Structure formats: C-alpha cells, structure tokens
Amino acid sequence: MKVVYFLVAILALTSSLVSAYDPSPLQDFCVAAKEKDGVFVNGKFCKDPKLVKADNFFRYGLNAPHTHPRGTEILIVLEGTLYVGFVTSNQDGNRLFTKVLNKGDVFVFPIGLIHFQMNMGNGNAVAIAGLSSQNPGAITIANALFKVNPPISSEVLTKAFQVDKTIIDYLQKLSWYDNNN
C-alpha cells in the first residue's frame, strides 16, 4: 500500500512540474500583428514571417516607457551606451531606478514594471533583450492612455492628470510610438 501512495505522490509532483513552463514556440519569432493582419500562433497574432522586415526588430533611439505584464526582461548591451530605468509599484513608492549601460553591461527589468531604454551615445547602440516568457505582453504606456479605442473619457484623464481638457485633447491627437509594430 505504501508503494501505491509513493507512486501517486511522484505522479502528482511530476505532473505539477510539467505544467510550469511555457510551451515550445511553433516558429522562430513572432512580430506582433493586429488580428486581421496576422496568423494566430501560441496565443498571439503574428505577422506572416515572409512579410517581416529587419525594421520590425529595430528601435530608433528610444524604447518608450512600456511594461511586460507576464515577463521579466534582461538586457545585454553589445555596442554603444544606453540610459535605462524602471519604476517600482505604488506599494514601493514609485521609485525610479536608472543606470547608464555600456558595452558588456546587463540590466534586469522586473516583471510588470514600467521601463524604458534610450540611446545616449553619438552612434548606434546594439542590445539583446530576453524575456522570461514567450508571451510576456507589451503595453506602451502613452498608447494605453491616449490611443485606446474607444478613447478613455477626457473627464477621467483630466482628473487623473490634473490638467486642462485641452491638454488631454492634444495628447489624444498625437501619434504615439508603438512598441508592438
């Protein structure tokens, strides 16, 4: 009887361990696409790999403040100089942690926290980012507030930011940088 309990315990333990990881990717990469423009792969709409271009993997100077709700990010600088940072949660006082990174430096952005990267050098910067999930999500803060469809009420945003409605109207008309293109 003890052998049966032992086998059940082993089975329960191994089955819970097996379900604790991301599924294997079905393709080399997934460049985010809108539903109508993409193919559904592993829970995401991805551009057809034949239509992906090098610019889909490139950022000009600033990777605008954004968050990954389901993944921690690690960044390794291969060339150049980057100014990076993240903001802690309200619970931790919304503290800003920043660092200037040079070739060979590594920085970690904790899961779900707003963060950014900006080129500080005179030339190009090259970095590799890795995430702890193949589906970490990406929310660009400005787009989430000012380019959402349908728009967030101007009344809500004027009260939240304590500014005049004309400022909110102006911000909602701007073309914001999108990390998902």
Disulfide bonds with the S-S distance in Angstrom:
Cys30-Cys46 1.96
